Amino acid sequence: MPKARVGPENWPTSLPYLSASILSPDVPKDTLSTKALSSPSLEADVATIPPPQTPYSNICITPINDPAHPACGQCGLFTTQVHAPDSFICLYLGLVHSTQAEPSAAFTDYNSHEPKSDYDLSLDRDLGLAIDANNMGNEARFINDYRGIADRPNAEFRDVIVKAKNGKRERGVGVFVKAAKRDKKTKSKRQDDNGISKGAEILVSYGRGFWSARRAEAEEATQATTDASLDGYS
């Protein structure tokens, strides 16, 4: 089990709070500082940041009580200050694991990847690496999808390089405010691209793959229920 740290307010006491991602036993120790930095999947002009001070002071985990909110009864991630367009918000942390390796029965609950995790985010498709925040992580695991909440996302996931005080560089995934776009007709910045205001919810797009997988799971569950009902009449 990862070393426990004091988490932010509303952090689940059952989960380890991380200040850096943990490598699964199926991932070589120096992968994030070697292969991941030279991978063809690494975005161009990737941002380099110093290790953030955690827990983060610019964001907060907040329970959602609005019945109209898709995540009512759960939590979301909100800002405690204004965030300008294109600015860094936080890192996405969790268990870095191989998407190509079969889970080992020898893994503990904490360093095992959950195959159907809702918190699994791709780190590098070419290397077959992903970050799973199902059993451990940081504030970023509470970011909700924009659907049913806003017209569009105000943040996005991007590649990032974290530079430690000793000069070591490691690949990671950061959450950034979406960059301001230009209106195609007027060539000026859109009026609604002003970053994220203080107290607003941080929202991303989970992507089509996420929702396609959830629809497939729902269909499988419905079919299984139907089959069980038919068996009862046979």
Protein Blocks (a to p, Z undefined) as FASTA:
>chain_A
ZZdddddehiafkbccdfbdcddfklcfklmmmmmmmgcklcghiacddddddddfkbcc
dddfbfklmkgoiacdddfbdcdehiafbdcddddddfkbccdfkbcfklcccfklckbc
cfblklopacdfklgccfklmpccfehkambdcbdcdddddddfkopacddddddddddd
ddfklopacfklnbjaehiacdddebjklmmmmmmmmmmmmmmmmmmmmmmmZZ
